[in-house]
């Protein structure tokens, strides 16, 4: 309803009418079929643009008109164009114009990359710092915008944003990713921690957190402004790793996956990002963040890359942290111990399936030192029989014990089901799948 919008609509209608009449006459006089087709397509495109503008809000229409104007001055004044394009992208996204926002960001990123390669020296131009920061935020925005539409592009935008902002050399990052298949999970975690501790842009983040400041009078100093989460490496690493890990967890459907990128590359990259998250969380004494990162790594190792022994190692380490940092008592401690025990149970299953006797023994020792519920008692007995090659137990006793547990799960009595930790943690279907895995091992 604004005067600017009404004037824009009238102007578009006049141009459409004039181009329609003039284009036809020129086409007839020229006598060229190609000219007629081009004019017809031009009139059709302008009609579509006018129709879209009529349907959009005045703010969206104004932003789109500004975008078309900026496209004309990109070569003459790229710094000004970049500044305006960033504002246009934010305006379009605020009105949920995702496709138009993506078009603006693509052009903006292209301009900023050229400016970064050849910094402008003219007065009033963007400084290298401004160019680098805007390029980082633009790449991050683009990755978030297209992550569910093009996994491969989002993957690259996230990496470009992280590497550009914190000056991580792509070859160094590639070297960390290649360690996934040649080193153990513990070695990979240590190498990522060592890299972050020695890198000039991240070494401060790996220092122990300072002690909390003493309480002061509110009148003595203003409240500190909270830091922008987009500028925190830990936050961006968590986000990018979580987004990429959805490739393996099934959140992104197979129909929307991009088949041009190797899943193995995404898996290696995601593991490295999560390993960095674990290292940074440990440095900041955030045990919850470390545990979550280790559990995510276990999923990628197992389901994404079929490295079950490394998945088991991550779950064992997660349980160790849970038991060492759990609260002194109460319901929270019980829940944390249940989660740690569940991690150990999953690690034991993985170790049994891969005949990893070293980790089987370690898990059994950790489980036996705690108050283990019925389900774990039976599985521990099966694991011990596998290690000692007690064939009599595996053939006669173990099948009956496992069948009994399956009957308990299928009963509708809560009293019977509540005895089983596996039921409380995962539900009926997943519990039965876990038991069937043990049955297959016994058979």
GULOGU-974849 format. One record per residue (C-alpha): residue number from 1; chain; x, y negated, z. Coordinates in Angstrom, 2 decimals. Layout:
<rs>
(NUM; A; (X; Y; Z))
...
</rs>
This chain:
<rs>
(1; A; (0.00; 0.00; 0.00))
(2; A; (3.01; -2.33; 0.11))
(3; A; (3.42; -5.03; -2.51))
(4; A; (6.75; -3.55; -3.56))
(5; A; (5.19; -0.15; -4.23))
(6; A; (2.24; -1.61; -6.16))
(7; A; (4.61; -3.66; -8.32))
(8; A; (6.76; -0.59; -8.96))
(9; A; (3.75; 1.45; -10.07))
(10; A; (2.55; -1.28; -12.44))
(11; A; (6.03; -1.69; -13.88))
(12; A; (6.28; 2.09; -14.45))
(13; A; (2.89; 2.11; -16.23))
(14; A; (3.92; -0.76; -18.53))
(15; A; (7.20; 0.93; -19.43))
(16; A; (5.41; 4.19; -20.09))
(17; A; (2.93; 2.54; -22.45))
(18; A; (5.55; 0.52; -24.32))
(19; A; (7.87; 3.51; -24.72))
(20; A; (4.98; 5.63; -25.97))
(21; A; (3.97; 3.22; -28.79))
(22; A; (7.44; 2.06; -29.79))
(23; A; (8.95; 5.53; -29.68))
(24; A; (6.32; 6.92; -32.07))
(25; A; (6.84; 4.19; -34.65))
(26; A; (10.58; 4.51; -34.50))
(27; A; (10.34; 8.27; -34.89))
(28; A; (8.10; 8.00; -37.94))
(29; A; (10.32; 5.41; -39.58))
(30; A; (13.52; 7.38; -38.94))
(31; A; (12.14; 10.54; -40.50))
(32; A; (14.30; 12.77; -38.23))
(33; A; (12.74; 15.68; -36.41))
(34; A; (15.35; 15.60; -33.65))
(35; A; (14.59; 11.94; -32.91))
(36; A; (10.87; 12.68; -32.55))
(37; A; (11.57; 15.57; -30.17))
(38; A; (13.92; 13.46; -28.07))
(39; A; (11.43; 10.61; -27.85))
(40; A; (8.65; 13.02; -26.92))
(41; A; (10.75; 14.58; -24.19))
(42; A; (11.72; 11.13; -22.92))
(43; A; (8.09; 10.01; -22.74))
(44; A; (7.14; 13.25; -20.97))
(45; A; (9.93; 12.85; -18.40))
(46; A; (8.99; 9.25; -17.70))
(47; A; (5.35; 10.24; -17.29))
(48; A; (6.35; 12.95; -14.83))
(49; A; (8.55; 10.51; -12.89))
(50; A; (5.71; 8.02; -12.70))
(51; A; (3.32; 10.72; -11.51))
(52; A; (5.75; 11.82; -8.80))
(53; A; (6.25; 8.24; -7.67))
(54; A; (2.49; 7.74; -7.42))
(55; A; (2.23; 10.77; -5.12))
(56; A; (5.20; 9.87; -2.87))
(57; A; (5.09; 7.49; 0.06))
(58; A; (6.37; 3.94; -0.58))
(59; A; (9.53; 4.69; 1.40))
(60; A; (10.31; 7.79; -0.67))
(61; A; (9.61; 5.93; -3.90))
(62; A; (11.94; 3.13; -2.85))
(63; A; (14.68; 5.62; -1.94))
(64; A; (14.38; 7.40; -5.29))
(65; A; (14.52; 4.10; -7.17))
(66; A; (17.62; 3.15; -5.17))
(67; A; (19.21; 6.49; -6.05))
(68; A; (18.72; 5.88; -9.78))
(69; A; (20.24; 2.41; -9.45))
(70; A; (23.24; 3.67; -7.50))
(71; A; (23.98; 6.30; -10.16))
(72; A; (24.74; 3.43; -12.56))
(73; A; (27.38; 1.78; -10.34))
(74; A; (29.30; 4.88; -9.27))
(75; A; (32.23; 4.24; -11.62))
(76; A; (32.32; 0.50; -11.01))
(77; A; (32.19; 0.55; -7.20))
(78; A; (32.41; 4.11; -5.74))
(79; A; (32.83; 2.87; -2.15))
(80; A; (29.59; 0.92; -2.24))
(81; A; (27.86; 3.79; -4.01))
(82; A; (28.99; 6.24; -1.30))
(83; A; (27.77; 3.98; 1.48))
(84; A; (24.35; 3.55; -0.10))
(85; A; (24.02; 7.23; -1.02))
(86; A; (24.56; 8.30; 2.59))
(87; A; (21.71; 6.01; 3.70))
(88; A; (19.49; 7.30; 0.89))
(89; A; (20.18; 10.92; 1.85))
(90; A; (19.20; 10.26; 5.47))
(91; A; (16.05; 8.44; 4.37))
(92; A; (14.96; 11.22; 2.01))
(93; A; (15.61; 13.91; 4.60))
(94; A; (13.58; 12.02; 7.21))
(95; A; (10.60; 12.47; 4.85))
(96; A; (11.46; 16.16; 4.19))
(97; A; (12.45; 15.64; 0.56))
(98; A; (14.90; 18.54; 0.59))
(99; A; (15.52; 18.88; -3.16))
(100; A; (16.08; 15.17; -3.65))
(101; A; (18.31; 15.08; -0.56))
(102; A; (20.44; 17.86; -2.03))
(103; A; (20.86; 15.94; -5.31))
(104; A; (22.03; 12.86; -3.42))
(105; A; (24.45; 14.84; -1.26))
(106; A; (25.99; 16.61; -4.25))
(107; A; (26.74; 13.27; -5.90))
(108; A; (27.96; 11.79; -2.61))
(109; A; (30.35; 14.67; -1.93))
(110; A; (31.75; 14.41; -5.46))
(111; A; (32.41; 10.67; -5.05))
(112; A; (34.01; 11.09; -1.63))
(113; A; (36.31; 13.85; -2.85))
(114; A; (37.54; 11.57; -5.64))
(115; A; (38.04; 8.71; -3.17))
(116; A; (39.93; 11.02; -0.82))
(117; A; (42.23; 12.15; -3.61))
(118; A; (42.84; 8.56; -4.75))
(119; A; (42.10; 6.17; -1.83))
(120; A; (40.82; 2.75; -3.00))
(121; A; (42.87; -0.32; -2.22))
(122; A; (40.36; -3.04; -3.12))
(123; A; (39.09; -5.27; -0.30))
(124; A; (35.89; -3.99; 1.29))
(125; A; (36.50; -0.40; 0.23))
(126; A; (36.04; 2.55; 2.55))
(127; A; (39.02; 3.43; 4.73))
(128; A; (40.52; 6.95; 4.63))
(129; A; (38.99; 7.63; 8.04))
(130; A; (35.53; 6.57; 6.87))
(131; A; (35.89; 8.65; 3.72))
(132; A; (36.96; 11.75; 5.68))
(133; A; (34.21; 11.45; 8.30))
(134; A; (31.44; 10.83; 5.76))
(135; A; (32.68; 13.73; 3.64))
(136; A; (32.65; 16.01; 6.70))
(137; A; (29.10; 15.03; 7.69))
(138; A; (27.89; 15.31; 4.08))
(139; A; (29.28; 18.85; 3.72))
(140; A; (27.81; 19.86; 7.05))
(141; A; (24.42; 18.45; 6.05))
(142; A; (24.54; 20.22; 2.69))
(143; A; (25.39; 23.55; 4.33))
(144; A; (22.44; 23.24; 6.71))
(145; A; (20.13; 22.24; 3.89))
(146; A; (20.83; 25.20; 1.58))
(147; A; (21.80; 28.00; 3.98))
(148; A; (18.56; 29.91; 3.35))
(149; A; (18.60; 29.30; -0.40))
(150; A; (22.21; 29.97; -1.39))
(151; A; (24.32; 31.86; 1.09))
(152; A; (27.51; 31.53; -0.96))
(153; A; (27.29; 27.74; -1.32))
(154; A; (26.46; 27.23; 2.35))
(155; A; (29.37; 29.50; 3.24))
(156; A; (31.76; 27.32; 1.25))
(157; A; (30.35; 24.00; 2.50))
(158; A; (30.73; 25.11; 6.13))
(159; A; (34.34; 26.15; 5.57))
(160; A; (35.18; 22.96; 3.66))
(161; A; (33.65; 20.86; 6.45))
(162; A; (35.55; 22.64; 9.24))
(163; A; (38.86; 22.77; 7.38))
(164; A; (38.65; 19.14; 6.26))
(165; A; (37.63; 17.68; 9.62))
(166; A; (40.21; 19.56; 11.70))
(167; A; (42.82; 19.86; 8.95))
(168; A; (42.94; 23.65; 9.05))
(169; A; (44.94; 24.88; 6.12))
(170; A; (42.90; 27.32; 3.97))
(171; A; (45.87; 29.67; 3.71))
(172; A; (46.18; 29.79; 7.52))
(173; A; (42.48; 30.56; 7.86))
(174; A; (42.72; 33.21; 5.16))
(175; A; (45.57; 34.84; 7.04))
(176; A; (43.42; 35.06; 10.17))
(177; A; (40.58; 36.60; 8.18))
(178; A; (42.85; 39.24; 6.66))
(179; A; (43.82; 40.41; 10.16))
(180; A; (40.31; 41.81; 10.68))
(181; A; (41.17; 45.10; 8.95))
(182; A; (44.80; 45.36; 9.98))
(183; A; (44.63; 44.47; 13.69))
(184; A; (42.55; 45.51; 16.67))
(185; A; (39.81; 43.30; 18.03))
(186; A; (42.03; 42.26; 20.95))
(187; A; (44.88; 41.33; 18.59))
(188; A; (42.54; 39.33; 16.37))
(189; A; (41.17; 37.41; 19.37))
(190; A; (44.70; 36.72; 20.62))
(191; A; (45.90; 35.50; 17.21))
(192; A; (42.96; 33.08; 16.87))
(193; A; (43.56; 31.80; 20.39))
(194; A; (47.27; 31.31; 19.67))
(195; A; (46.52; 29.46; 16.43))
(196; A; (44.08; 27.04; 18.10))
(197; A; (46.53; 26.46; 20.96))
(198; A; (49.38; 25.48; 18.64))
(199; A; (47.48; 23.57; 15.94))
(200; A; (47.90; 19.81; 16.25))
(201; A; (44.18; 19.04; 15.85))
(202; A; (42.87; 21.69; 18.25))
(203; A; (45.54; 22.20; 20.91))
(204; A; (43.89; 19.66; 23.24))
(205; A; (40.63; 21.60; 23.06))
(206; A; (42.41; 24.69; 24.39))
(207; A; (43.61; 22.90; 27.53))
(208; A; (41.80; 23.65; 30.81))
(209; A; (38.87; 21.29; 31.40))
(210; A; (39.63; 18.36; 33.74))
(211; A; (38.12; 18.46; 37.22))
(212; A; (34.74; 16.73; 37.54))
(213; A; (35.08; 13.04; 38.43))
(214; A; (34.24; 11.92; 41.93))
(215; A; (30.79; 10.42; 42.33))
(216; A; (30.89; 6.65; 41.97))
(217; A; (28.42; 3.86; 42.37))
(218; A; (26.26; 3.43; 39.28))
(219; A; (26.96; -0.31; 39.34))
(220; A; (30.71; 0.16; 39.08))
(221; A; (30.80; 1.75; 35.62))
(222; A; (28.24; 2.30; 32.85))
(223; A; (27.05; 5.81; 32.10))
(224; A; (29.18; 7.56; 29.51))
(225; A; (27.50; 8.02; 26.17))
(226; A; (27.05; 11.73; 25.33))
(227; A; (29.31; 12.95; 22.55))
(228; A; (27.84; 13.69; 19.13))
(229; A; (27.49; 17.49; 18.91))
(230; A; (28.28; 17.30; 15.17))
(231; A; (31.80; 16.22; 16.08))
(232; A; (32.48; 19.09; 18.49))
(233; A; (34.44; 21.95; 16.95))
(234; A; (32.92; 24.54; 19.30))
(235; A; (29.36; 23.50; 18.38))
(236; A; (30.02; 23.57; 14.63))
(237; A; (31.86; 26.91; 14.84))
(238; A; (28.92; 28.46; 16.73))
(239; A; (26.45; 27.13; 14.19))
(240; A; (28.36; 28.20; 11.10))
(241; A; (29.17; 31.65; 12.50))
(242; A; (25.57; 32.24; 13.58))
(243; A; (24.24; 31.19; 10.17))
(244; A; (26.65; 33.43; 8.31))
(245; A; (26.06; 36.37; 10.65))
(246; A; (22.39; 36.42; 9.68))
(247; A; (23.51; 38.12; 6.47))
(248; A; (24.11; 41.26; 8.53))
(249; A; (21.27; 40.96; 11.04))
(250; A; (18.55; 40.92; 8.39))
(251; A; (17.13; 37.50; 9.26))
(252; A; (17.80; 36.39; 5.71))
(253; A; (15.90; 38.75; 3.44))
(254; A; (17.71; 40.69; 0.74))
(255; A; (15.77; 38.80; -1.92))
(256; A; (17.31; 35.48; -0.87))
(257; A; (20.88; 36.78; -0.58))
(258; A; (23.33; 35.49; -3.12))
(259; A; (24.82; 38.50; -4.89))
(260; A; (27.81; 36.60; -6.22))
(261; A; (29.72; 36.64; -2.94))
(262; A; (31.34; 39.64; -1.34))
(263; A; (29.72; 40.62; 1.95))
(264; A; (33.10; 41.74; 3.19))
(265; A; (34.47; 38.20; 2.82))
(266; A; (31.53; 36.79; 4.76))
(267; A; (32.06; 39.42; 7.45))
(268; A; (35.77; 38.63; 7.84))
(269; A; (35.08; 34.90; 7.91))
(270; A; (32.25; 35.24; 10.42))
(271; A; (34.38; 37.36; 12.73))
(272; A; (37.18; 34.81; 12.63))
(273; A; (34.74; 31.98; 13.41))
(274; A; (33.29; 33.94; 16.34))
(275; A; (36.81; 34.76; 17.58))
(276; A; (37.57; 31.03; 17.62))
(277; A; (34.30; 30.42; 19.49))
(278; A; (35.33; 33.01; 22.08))
(279; A; (38.77; 31.40; 22.46))
(280; A; (37.37; 27.87; 22.84))
(281; A; (34.64; 29.05; 25.24))
(282; A; (37.21; 30.84; 27.37))
(283; A; (39.39; 27.73; 27.45))
(284; A; (36.44; 25.63; 28.60))
(285; A; (35.56; 28.28; 31.23))
(286; A; (32.22; 28.99; 29.58))
(287; A; (31.83; 32.71; 30.27))
(288; A; (28.35; 32.84; 28.72))
(289; A; (29.68; 31.46; 25.43))
(290; A; (32.53; 33.96; 25.44))
(291; A; (30.20; 36.90; 26.12))
(292; A; (27.75; 35.85; 23.40))
(293; A; (30.60; 35.50; 20.88))
(294; A; (31.97; 38.96; 21.73))
(295; A; (28.54; 40.56; 21.35))
(296; A; (28.08; 38.87; 17.99))
(297; A; (31.49; 40.12; 16.90))
(298; A; (30.47; 43.64; 17.88))
(299; A; (27.42; 43.44; 15.60))
(300; A; (29.51; 42.27; 12.63))
(301; A; (32.23; 44.85; 13.26))
(302; A; (29.71; 47.68; 13.46))
(303; A; (26.93; 46.83; 11.00))
(304; A; (28.79; 44.56; 8.62))
(305; A; (32.24; 46.13; 8.29))
(306; A; (31.75; 49.63; 9.72))
(307; A; (34.60; 49.20; 12.22))
(308; A; (32.92; 50.90; 15.17))
(309; A; (36.08; 51.15; 17.30))
(310; A; (36.54; 47.38; 17.19))
(311; A; (32.85; 46.88; 18.01))
(312; A; (33.28; 49.11; 21.07))
(313; A; (36.32; 47.10; 22.16))
(314; A; (34.35; 43.83; 21.98))
(315; A; (31.49; 45.30; 24.06))
(316; A; (33.90; 46.64; 26.69))
(317; A; (35.53; 43.22; 26.99))
(318; A; (32.09; 41.59; 27.24))
(319; A; (31.14; 43.93; 30.10))
(320; A; (34.41; 43.19; 31.91))
(321; A; (33.64; 39.47; 31.82))
(322; A; (30.05; 40.05; 32.95))
(323; A; (31.10; 42.09; 35.98))
(324; A; (33.88; 39.67; 36.93))
(325; A; (31.74; 36.52; 36.69))
(326; A; (28.33; 37.75; 37.90))
(327; A; (26.77; 35.84; 40.76))
(328; A; (27.18; 37.06; 44.32))
(329; A; (23.69; 38.45; 44.71))
(330; A; (19.99; 38.23; 43.95))
(331; A; (18.00; 38.81; 40.80))
(332; A; (20.52; 37.06; 38.55))
(333; A; (23.26; 39.48; 39.55))
(334; A; (21.01; 42.48; 38.90))
(335; A; (20.10; 41.20; 35.44))
(336; A; (23.72; 40.43; 34.57))
(337; A; (24.81; 43.89; 35.71))
(338; A; (22.08; 45.43; 33.57))
(339; A; (23.37; 43.51; 30.56))
(340; A; (26.95; 44.54; 31.28))
(341; A; (25.91; 48.17; 31.73))
(342; A; (24.00; 48.05; 28.46))
(343; A; (27.14; 46.75; 26.73))
(344; A; (29.08; 49.70; 28.14))
(345; A; (26.41; 52.16; 27.07))
(346; A; (26.53; 50.87; 23.48))
(347; A; (30.32; 50.99; 23.54))
(348; A; (30.19; 54.58; 24.78))
(349; A; (27.87; 55.62; 21.95))
(350; A; (30.14; 54.01; 19.37))
(351; A; (33.22; 55.63; 20.87))
(352; A; (31.52; 59.05; 20.93))
(353; A; (30.46; 58.73; 17.29))
(354; A; (34.02; 57.95; 16.22))
(355; A; (35.70; 60.42; 18.61))
(356; A; (37.55; 57.53; 20.27))
(357; A; (38.53; 59.33; 23.47))
(358; A; (40.58; 56.40; 24.83))
(359; A; (37.63; 54.03; 24.91))
(360; A; (35.26; 56.81; 26.01))
(361; A; (37.40; 57.38; 29.07))
(362; A; (37.61; 53.66; 29.84))
(363; A; (33.83; 53.23; 29.62))
(364; A; (33.19; 56.31; 31.79))
(365; A; (35.49; 54.95; 34.51))
(366; A; (33.70; 51.60; 34.46))
(367; A; (30.25; 53.23; 34.55))
(368; A; (31.13; 55.63; 37.35))
(369; A; (32.27; 52.74; 39.55))
(370; A; (28.75; 51.29; 39.56))
(371; A; (25.22; 52.34; 40.41))
(372; A; (24.26; 53.88; 37.07))
(373; A; (20.67; 54.75; 36.22))
(374; A; (19.35; 58.11; 35.00))
(375; A; (19.88; 57.49; 31.32))
(376; A; (23.54; 56.58; 31.67))
(377; A; (24.18; 59.53; 34.01))
(378; A; (23.08; 61.95; 31.31))
(379; A; (25.04; 60.23; 28.55))
(380; A; (28.16; 60.09; 30.71))
(381; A; (27.85; 63.83; 31.35))
(382; A; (27.56; 64.42; 27.61))
(383; A; (30.63; 62.25; 26.95))
(384; A; (32.64; 64.08; 29.59))
(385; A; (31.61; 67.40; 28.07))
(386; A; (32.69; 66.22; 24.63))
(387; A; (36.09; 65.17; 25.97))
(388; A; (36.62; 68.41; 27.91))
(389; A; (35.09; 70.53; 25.13))
(390; A; (32.54; 72.03; 27.51))
(391; A; (30.57; 73.81; 24.81))
(392; A; (28.33; 75.64; 27.28))
(393; A; (27.01; 72.34; 28.66))
(394; A; (26.62; 70.83; 25.20))
(395; A; (24.68; 73.86; 23.89))
(396; A; (22.44; 74.64; 26.85))
(397; A; (22.13; 71.81; 29.39))
(398; A; (22.54; 68.63; 27.35))
(399; A; (19.71; 69.28; 24.83))
(400; A; (17.23; 69.93; 27.65))
(401; A; (18.28; 66.78; 29.52))
(402; A; (17.92; 64.64; 26.42))
(403; A; (14.51; 66.12; 25.60))
(404; A; (13.38; 65.28; 29.13))
(405; A; (14.49; 61.67; 28.70))
(406; A; (12.57; 61.45; 25.41))
(407; A; (9.43; 62.68; 27.17))
(408; A; (9.88; 60.03; 29.86))
(409; A; (10.12; 57.34; 27.20))
(410; A; (6.96; 58.52; 25.47))
(411; A; (4.93; 58.55; 28.68))
(412; A; (2.74; 55.55; 29.30))
(413; A; (3.53; 55.40; 32.99))
(414; A; (5.55; 52.31; 33.81))
(415; A; (7.10; 54.00; 36.83))
(416; A; (8.74; 56.62; 34.62))
(417; A; (9.86; 54.14; 31.98))
(418; A; (11.26; 51.62; 34.46))
(419; A; (13.89; 54.15; 35.56))
(420; A; (15.53; 53.93; 32.16))
(421; A; (17.73; 50.94; 31.56))
(422; A; (17.64; 51.51; 27.82))
(423; A; (13.86; 51.01; 27.80))
(424; A; (14.00; 47.81; 29.79))
(425; A; (16.67; 46.35; 27.52))
(426; A; (15.36; 47.31; 24.07))
(427; A; (11.84; 48.77; 24.09))
(428; A; (10.43; 52.14; 23.11))
(429; A; (11.50; 52.40; 19.45))
(430; A; (15.10; 51.29; 19.94))
(431; A; (15.38; 53.50; 23.05))
(432; A; (14.32; 56.58; 21.12))
(433; A; (16.75; 55.74; 18.31))
(434; A; (19.60; 55.54; 20.86))
(435; A; (18.65; 58.90; 22.35))
(436; A; (18.43; 60.47; 18.90))
(437; A; (21.99; 59.28; 18.23))
(438; A; (23.15; 61.17; 21.30))
(439; A; (21.16; 64.25; 20.21))
(440; A; (22.88; 64.23; 16.84))
(441; A; (26.24; 64.18; 18.57))
(442; A; (25.29; 67.14; 20.72))
(443; A; (23.95; 69.17; 17.82))
</rs>
